[in-house]
């Protein structure tokens, strides 16, 4: 799966040709102003909604350009790809449309919803290994055994040109953008976008974003030794082995790469959901996370964000929403030591209710050995308008001689 092209062969003319190939076959997603995100970040924000593609992510573009480039003999042989998510679905969907047999090797721990979606697009899914590296070993074996054609997720000129069509669309839809902020995994997306954007508007900045846990392209860009490991919410850009071809193009065309924390990505996912009423997966929210973590750098600039994908587990999304409510002080969890007598719970609920708080959960503990025999402990979670409102409610409980301490959301008795 080594690249068959050099950086010199990645060109704006070929991105334009890719745009012609994709017209009518993928959705030309909107790039719209986001006033509430602008208020949140201090920049003038515009969002490119690639989560609106059929498979929920931008990967369709590069996959389709690569599939169209194959000879009739190669199409008949079939293609193979390794992926745990968006690339798998993009290849499967368009291979199915074109009648090309597709084999997708996925790690055995891939969420069932992604396996099912890939199969539903008509691909043969092979589960192998616990990691992408182990899955690739099986894919290498199958590619040799079956004489299949590789569709690389990023380190391929056709794929880069397909992804670059996003840059053409963004500057056609919003010509006055000052900066494009693009998530970076293996580098195919930003390599293509930078190639297009710099050709159309040489003055524009193109800035990449990686999670601090997987700073591979940042290390290559700045000549630093880095370690890529850990569980990240942005698994779509959790890439250890960045592209060779993409790295060349990025060094030529990209202005900077920023690193963002896991907590800022969570905040960005929540902001997309609550402020924009749209769903972003961790990788898709990375650009907004960069704005949240670098407000001065982007202040008053017209910034185009690429919301590159929206395929997030609904259970994870709900967990993030709860965590952000807690961080904002709008969901408060407290532990109250009380005497074990009738009416105490009612008193506590009355205090909270009279102050316009809303109790959402109560756990009553009497039998634990660390609770006095004539006492009880209540874990209470309530909603508040904001942090000061929650603090006033806690102060009111303490004024009534209740012993109150704050808990982390989800904390339980030892």
C-alpha positions as CSV (number, residue, x, y, z in Angstrom):
1,X,0.0,0.0,0.0
2,X,2.8,2.4,-0.7
3,X,1.9,5.6,-2.6
4,X,2.2,5.3,-6.4
5,X,2.6,9.1,-6.9
6,X,4.7,11.9,-5.7
7,X,3.7,15.3,-4.3
8,X,4.3,16.9,-7.7
9,X,1.5,14.8,-9.1
10,X,-1.0,16.1,-6.6
11,X,-2.3,19.2,-8.4
12,X,-5.2,21.6,-8.5
13,X,-6.0,20.6,-12.1
14,X,-6.6,17.0,-10.8
15,X,-8.7,18.2,-7.9
16,X,-10.9,20.1,-10.5
17,X,-11.1,16.9,-12.6
18,X,-12.2,15.0,-9.5
19,X,-14.9,17.5,-8.9
20,X,-16.3,16.8,-12.3
21,X,-16.3,13.1,-11.6
22,X,-18.1,13.5,-8.3
23,X,-20.8,15.9,-9.5
24,X,-24.1,14.3,-8.9
25,X,-22.6,11.2,-7.3
26,X,-21.9,12.7,-3.9
27,X,-23.7,15.5,-2.1
28,X,-22.4,19.0,-2.5
29,X,-22.8,19.8,1.2
30,X,-23.5,23.3,2.4
31,X,-21.0,25.7,4.0
32,X,-23.1,27.9,6.2
33,X,-22.6,30.7,8.8
34,X,-22.8,29.6,12.4
35,X,-23.6,32.7,14.5
36,X,-23.9,30.8,17.8
37,X,-20.5,29.2,17.3
38,X,-19.1,32.6,16.3
39,X,-20.4,34.0,19.6
40,X,-18.8,31.0,21.5
41,X,-15.4,31.3,19.9
42,X,-14.9,34.9,19.0
43,X,-14.3,34.0,15.3
44,X,-16.7,34.4,12.4
45,X,-17.4,30.7,11.9
46,X,-18.7,28.9,8.8
47,X,-19.3,25.1,8.9
48,X,-18.9,22.7,6.0
49,X,-21.4,19.9,6.8
50,X,-19.8,16.7,5.4
51,X,-21.8,14.8,8.0
52,X,-24.7,15.1,5.5
53,X,-23.1,12.6,3.0
54,X,-25.0,9.3,2.6
55,X,-22.5,7.5,4.8
56,X,-22.2,10.4,7.2
57,X,-18.6,11.4,6.3
58,X,-16.3,12.9,3.7
59,X,-14.6,9.6,2.9
60,X,-17.0,8.9,0.0
61,X,-15.3,11.5,-2.2
62,X,-11.8,10.0,-2.3
63,X,-13.1,6.5,-2.3
64,X,-15.2,7.2,-5.4
65,X,-12.5,8.9,-7.3
66,X,-10.2,6.0,-6.7
67,X,-12.8,3.4,-7.7
68,X,-13.6,5.3,-10.9
69,X,-9.9,5.4,-11.8
70,X,-9.6,1.6,-11.9
71,X,-9.4,-0.3,-15.2
72,X,-12.2,-2.7,-16.2
73,X,-9.9,-5.6,-15.3
74,X,-9.2,-4.2,-11.8
75,X,-12.9,-3.5,-11.2
76,X,-13.6,-7.1,-12.0
77,X,-11.0,-8.4,-9.6
78,X,-12.4,-6.3,-6.8
79,X,-11.0,-4.0,-4.1
80,X,-9.9,-4.3,-0.5
81,X,-9.6,-1.8,2.3
82,X,-8.9,-1.8,6.0
83,X,-11.0,0.4,8.2
84,X,-13.0,0.6,11.4
85,X,-15.4,3.2,10.2
86,X,-15.9,5.9,7.7
87,X,-13.5,4.7,5.0
88,X,-15.1,1.3,5.1
89,X,-18.6,2.6,4.5
90,X,-17.4,5.0,1.8
91,X,-15.7,2.2,-0.2
92,X,-18.5,-0.2,0.4
93,X,-21.2,2.2,-0.6
94,X,-19.7,3.4,-3.9
95,X,-18.3,0.0,-4.8
96,X,-21.8,-1.3,-4.5
97,X,-23.1,1.4,-6.7
98,X,-20.5,0.7,-9.4
99,X,-20.9,-3.1,-9.2
100,X,-17.3,-3.6,-7.9
101,X,-16.8,-6.5,-5.4
102,X,-15.5,-5.0,-2.1
103,X,-13.8,-6.7,0.8
104,X,-13.4,-4.7,4.0
105,X,-11.2,-6.0,6.8
106,X,-12.2,-4.5,10.2
107,X,-10.9,-5.2,13.7
108,X,-13.0,-7.6,15.7
109,X,-13.7,-4.9,18.3
110,X,-15.3,-2.6,15.7
111,X,-18.8,-1.4,17.0
112,X,-21.5,-3.6,15.6
113,X,-23.3,-0.6,14.1
114,X,-20.4,0.2,11.8
115,X,-20.0,-3.5,10.8
116,X,-23.7,-3.7,10.0
117,X,-23.7,-0.4,8.0
118,X,-20.7,-1.6,5.9
119,X,-22.4,-5.0,5.2
120,X,-25.6,-3.2,4.3
121,X,-23.8,-1.4,1.5
122,X,-23.0,-4.8,0.0
123,X,-19.3,-5.3,1.0
124,X,-17.9,-8.6,2.4
125,X,-16.7,-7.8,5.9
126,X,-13.9,-9.8,7.4
127,X,-13.2,-9.4,11.1
128,X,-9.6,-9.9,12.1
129,X,-7.3,-8.8,14.9
130,X,-7.9,-6.4,17.8
131,X,-6.3,-3.4,16.1
132,X,-6.1,-1.8,12.6
133,X,-2.5,-3.0,12.4
134,X,-3.5,-6.6,13.0
135,X,-6.5,-6.2,10.6
136,X,-4.1,-5.0,7.9
137,X,-2.0,-8.2,8.2
138,X,-5.1,-10.2,7.3
139,X,-6.0,-7.7,4.5
140,X,-2.5,-8.1,3.1
141,X,-2.9,-11.9,3.0
142,X,-6.3,-11.6,1.4
143,X,-5.1,-9.1,-1.2
144,X,-2.4,-11.4,-2.3
145,X,-4.5,-14.5,-2.2
146,X,-7.4,-13.0,-4.2
147,X,-5.4,-10.5,-6.3
148,X,-7.5,-7.6,-5.0
149,X,-6.8,-3.8,-5.6
150,X,-6.0,-1.7,-2.5
151,X,-8.1,1.4,-1.8
152,X,-6.0,3.3,0.7
153,X,-7.8,5.6,3.1
154,X,-5.5,8.5,2.6
155,X,-2.0,7.9,1.0
156,X,-3.2,7.8,-2.6
157,X,-3.3,10.6,-5.2
158,X,-6.8,9.8,-6.4
159,X,-8.1,9.8,-2.8
160,X,-6.3,13.1,-2.1
161,X,-7.8,14.7,-5.2
162,X,-11.3,13.5,-4.2
163,X,-11.0,14.9,-0.7
164,X,-9.7,18.2,-2.2
165,X,-13.1,18.9,-3.8
166,X,-14.2,20.1,-0.4
167,X,-11.8,23.0,-0.6
168,X,-13.2,24.0,-4.0
169,X,-16.8,23.9,-2.7
170,X,-16.0,25.8,0.5
171,X,-14.4,28.8,-1.4
172,X,-17.2,28.8,-4.0
173,X,-19.7,28.9,-1.2
174,X,-17.8,31.4,1.1
175,X,-15.1,33.2,-1.0
176,X,-14.1,35.6,1.8
177,X,-12.8,32.9,4.2
178,X,-9.5,33.8,5.9
179,X,-8.7,30.4,7.4
180,X,-9.7,26.8,6.8
181,X,-9.3,24.5,9.9
182,X,-9.2,20.8,8.9
183,X,-8.9,17.6,11.0
184,X,-5.9,15.5,10.4
185,X,-5.5,11.7,10.6
186,X,-3.5,10.2,7.9
187,X,-3.5,13.5,6.0
188,X,-5.5,12.9,2.9
189,X,-8.3,15.4,3.7
190,X,-6.1,18.3,4.5
191,X,-3.6,17.5,1.7
192,X,-6.4,17.7,-0.9
193,X,-8.1,20.8,0.7
194,X,-4.8,22.7,1.0
195,X,-3.9,21.9,-2.6
196,X,-7.2,23.3,-3.9
197,X,-7.5,26.2,-1.5
198,X,-4.0,27.6,-2.0
199,X,-4.5,27.5,-5.8
200,X,-7.8,29.3,-5.6
201,X,-6.8,31.8,-2.9
202,X,-3.1,31.9,-2.1
203,X,-3.6,34.2,0.9
204,X,-5.8,31.7,2.8
205,X,-4.4,29.9,5.8
206,X,-4.9,26.2,6.0
207,X,-4.4,24.8,9.5
208,X,-4.6,21.2,10.6
209,X,-5.8,19.7,13.9
210,X,-4.8,16.5,15.7
211,X,-5.6,15.2,19.1
212,X,-2.8,15.4,21.6
213,X,-2.8,11.6,21.9
214,X,-2.1,11.1,18.2
215,X,0.2,13.9,17.0
216,X,1.9,12.1,14.2
217,X,1.5,14.7,11.5
218,X,2.4,17.5,13.9
219,X,5.6,15.6,14.7
220,X,6.5,15.2,11.0
221,X,5.6,18.8,10.3
222,X,7.9,20.2,13.0
223,X,10.5,17.4,13.0
224,X,9.7,16.2,16.5
225,X,9.7,12.7,17.9
226,X,6.2,11.9,19.2
227,X,4.3,9.0,20.7
228,X,0.9,8.1,19.3
229,X,-1.2,6.0,21.7
230,X,-4.2,6.1,24.0
231,X,-8.0,5.9,24.0
232,X,-9.3,9.0,22.2
233,X,-12.8,10.1,21.4
234,X,-11.6,11.2,18.0
235,X,-10.8,7.7,16.7
236,X,-11.3,8.9,13.1
237,X,-8.0,10.8,13.4
238,X,-6.2,8.4,15.7
239,X,-3.6,7.4,13.2
240,X,-0.2,6.1,14.1
241,X,1.1,5.6,10.6
242,X,0.6,8.9,8.7
243,X,0.9,9.0,4.9
244,X,4.2,9.4,3.1
245,X,2.6,11.2,0.1
246,X,0.3,13.2,2.3
247,X,3.2,14.4,4.5
248,X,5.0,15.7,1.4
249,X,1.9,17.7,0.3
250,X,1.2,19.0,3.8
251,X,4.7,20.3,4.3
252,X,4.3,22.1,0.9
253,X,0.9,23.6,1.4
254,X,-0.3,23.7,5.0
255,X,0.5,26.6,7.3
256,X,0.3,25.0,10.8
257,X,-0.9,22.0,12.8
258,X,-2.5,22.4,16.2
259,X,-3.1,19.9,18.9
260,X,-6.3,19.7,20.9
261,X,-7.2,18.0,24.2
262,X,-9.8,15.3,24.7
263,X,-11.9,17.7,26.9
264,X,-12.0,20.4,24.2
265,X,-13.2,17.8,21.6
266,X,-16.0,16.8,24.0
267,X,-16.9,20.4,24.4
268,X,-17.0,20.9,20.6
269,X,-19.2,17.8,20.1
270,X,-21.6,19.2,22.6
271,X,-21.6,22.6,21.0
272,X,-22.4,21.2,17.6
273,X,-25.3,19.3,19.1
274,X,-26.7,22.0,21.4
275,X,-26.0,25.1,19.4
276,X,-26.1,23.9,15.8
277,X,-28.5,21.0,16.2
278,X,-26.1,18.7,14.2
279,X,-24.1,15.7,15.1
280,X,-20.3,15.6,15.0
281,X,-18.1,12.6,15.8
282,X,-14.9,13.3,17.7
283,X,-12.8,13.8,14.5
284,X,-15.5,15.9,13.0
285,X,-15.4,18.2,16.0
286,X,-11.6,18.7,16.1
287,X,-11.6,21.9,14.1
288,X,-14.1,23.6,16.5
289,X,-12.0,22.3,19.4
290,X,-9.0,24.1,18.0
291,X,-11.0,27.4,17.9
292,X,-12.1,26.8,21.5
293,X,-8.5,26.2,22.6
294,X,-6.9,29.1,20.6
295,X,-9.4,31.9,20.8
296,X,-6.8,34.7,20.3
297,X,-5.4,33.2,17.2
298,X,-8.7,33.1,15.4
299,X,-10.4,36.2,16.9
300,X,-12.4,38.1,14.3
301,X,-11.2,35.9,11.5
302,X,-13.6,34.3,9.0
303,X,-13.0,30.7,9.7
304,X,-14.2,27.7,7.7
305,X,-14.5,24.5,9.7
306,X,-14.8,21.1,8.1
307,X,-17.3,19.0,10.1
308,X,-15.9,15.9,8.4
309,X,-18.1,13.2,9.9
310,X,-21.0,12.5,12.2
311,X,-20.8,8.8,12.9
312,X,-20.7,8.7,16.7
313,X,-22.2,6.0,19.0
314,X,-25.4,7.5,20.4
315,X,-24.6,6.2,23.9
316,X,-21.2,8.0,23.8
317,X,-23.0,11.2,22.6
318,X,-25.4,11.1,25.5
319,X,-22.6,10.6,27.9
320,X,-20.8,13.6,26.5
321,X,-23.9,15.8,26.9
322,X,-24.2,14.8,30.6
323,X,-20.5,15.4,31.2
324,X,-20.7,18.9,29.6
325,X,-23.8,19.8,31.7
326,X,-21.7,18.9,34.8
327,X,-18.7,20.9,33.6
328,X,-21.0,23.9,33.0
329,X,-22.5,23.6,36.5
330,X,-26.0,22.9,35.0
331,X,-26.1,19.3,36.4
332,X,-25.0,19.1,40.0
333,X,-24.3,15.9,42.0
334,X,-24.1,16.2,45.8
335,X,-23.9,13.9,48.8
336,X,-25.9,14.8,51.9
337,X,-25.4,13.3,55.4
338,X,-28.8,13.3,57.2
339,X,-30.5,11.9,60.3
340,X,-32.6,8.8,59.5
341,X,-36.0,10.2,60.2
342,X,-39.3,10.6,58.2
343,X,-39.6,13.6,56.0
344,X,-35.9,14.4,55.5
345,X,-36.0,13.6,51.8
346,X,-39.1,15.8,51.4
347,X,-37.3,18.7,53.1
348,X,-34.4,18.4,50.8
349,X,-36.5,18.2,47.7
350,X,-38.6,21.2,48.9
351,X,-35.5,23.3,49.3
352,X,-34.2,22.4,45.8
353,X,-37.7,22.8,44.2
354,X,-38.4,26.2,45.9
355,X,-35.2,27.5,44.4
356,X,-36.2,26.3,41.0
357,X,-33.8,23.4,40.8
358,X,-35.0,20.1,39.4
359,X,-34.1,16.8,41.0
360,X,-33.3,14.2,38.4
361,X,-31.8,11.3,40.6
362,X,-31.7,10.2,44.2
363,X,-29.9,7.4,45.9
364,X,-30.6,6.7,49.5
365,X,-28.0,4.8,51.6
366,X,-28.6,3.3,55.0
367,X,-26.9,-0.1,55.1
368,X,-23.3,0.9,54.3
369,X,-20.9,0.5,57.2
370,X,-19.5,4.0,56.7
371,X,-22.9,5.5,57.4
372,X,-23.9,6.0,61.1
373,X,-26.5,3.5,62.4
374,X,-28.9,6.3,63.1
375,X,-28.1,8.3,60.0
376,X,-28.4,8.1,56.2
377,X,-26.7,9.4,53.2
378,X,-28.4,10.8,50.1
379,X,-26.8,11.2,46.7
380,X,-28.8,13.8,44.9
381,X,-28.4,15.0,41.3
382,X,-30.3,18.1,40.2
383,X,-30.5,20.5,37.3
384,X,-29.7,24.2,37.7
385,X,-29.8,27.2,35.4
386,X,-26.0,27.7,35.7
387,X,-23.2,27.3,38.2
388,X,-24.0,30.2,40.5
389,X,-27.6,29.0,40.7
390,X,-26.4,25.5,41.7
391,X,-24.1,27.0,44.3
392,X,-27.0,29.0,45.8
393,X,-29.1,25.8,46.2
394,X,-26.2,24.0,48.0
395,X,-25.7,27.0,50.3
396,X,-29.4,26.9,51.1
397,X,-29.2,23.2,52.1
398,X,-26.2,24.0,54.3
399,X,-28.1,26.8,56.0
400,X,-30.6,24.2,57.1
401,X,-27.7,22.2,58.8
402,X,-27.4,19.6,56.1
403,X,-23.8,18.4,55.6
404,X,-23.3,18.6,51.8
405,X,-20.3,17.9,49.6
406,X,-20.0,17.9,45.8
407,X,-19.6,14.6,43.8
408,X,-18.3,14.0,40.4
409,X,-21.2,12.8,38.1
410,X,-21.4,9.1,38.4
411,X,-19.5,8.8,41.7
412,X,-21.0,6.2,44.1
413,X,-20.6,5.1,47.7
414,X,-17.4,3.1,48.4
